[in-house]
């Protein structure tokens, strides 16, 4: 699902100058790390994909136990990014 979104330009991971479309997801056991560019549209698209995954799989993502770690971002975007990616 995420690879398809990357191919369609909806999601862009990190290090896209090294790897085509960048690295968007790293998984180990039951942990998943989602890596996104500092772009509100990309963040909204990923949140939508997570909701769609919940509906398709019947599983629930516990957003309250999830963490957001922002790295090398514009300070002005920090609040917007947090509000976009948290449960509303």
Secondary structure, 3 states (H helix, E strand, C coil): CHHHHHHCCCCCCECCCCCCCCECEEEECCEEEECCCCCHHHHHHHHHHHHHHHHHHCCCCCHHHCCCCCCCCCHHHHHHHHHHHCCC
